């Protein structure tokens, strides 16, 4: 998890987990689970700002599994990926 900056106008100082929408261009490649895992890995890389050319995400994170989808406070479906 990360802690958001205290200077942000939205969600300042909140604890957060990397996340985002899965890339719809991946439709038809693998199953939903593959797309969700790839999204989680991509979002982790983006939000923690590290260079995947030097150290691929897959070498840093071992995906252990995922939970059932849960609703967010905004009503969106969230599927936590554990790694």
N, C-alpha and C positions, 0 to 999 in steps of 0.2 A: 504494500500500500504506500501511498504518498500523502504528504500533508500539503494542501494548497497554500499558496502565498497569502499572507495577511493583508496584502495590498490589493488583492483582486476585488472587483466590484460585485462579483457574484460568488457565493460559496467560499468566502475568505476563511482561511485557517481550517477548513473542513478536512477530515480524513477521506481519501478517495482511493479507488482502485482503477487501474487502467481499463478502459473500455470504449466501445464505439459500435457503430453499425457494421455488419459484415458487408463485404464488397460484393455487390450483386453481379459484378463481372465474373465472379467465380461460380455462378449458377451452372449446374451441369458438371462441375468438377468435384468429384467425391460426394459424400452425403452432407447433410446439415451439420453433423458433428465435426467433419473436417473443416467446413467453412467457419464454424464458431471457434474452433481451436486456432485456425490460421488468423482469424480476426483478433483473438486474444493476444497472440504472439506479436502481431503487427502493432497493436495498440500499446503493448508494453514497451516495445522498441521505440515507438514515437514519443511516448510520454516520459520515458526515462532518458531520451536523447542519447542513445549510443549508436555507434557506427556498425551496421551489420556486415559491412565489407571486411572489417577486421575481426569481428567475432560474431558469427551467426547466432541468431536467437535460439535456434534449436540446440546449440552447444551450451547455452546458459540455463535453459529452463527445461526440466523434465516434466511433461504433462502427466499428472497422476489420474486425472479424471475430471468429471464435471457433475454438477448437481442438477436437479430438476429446475426448469425455469421458474422464476419468481417475479411477481409484479414490482416495478419500481414505484416510488412515490408519485411519479408523473404518469403512471399507468402503462408504461412500456414493459415488455417481457425481457427479463434479464436472465441469462444462463451463465452462472459462475463457472469458470474453468480453473481448476486447481493444479498448481504446479510449483 
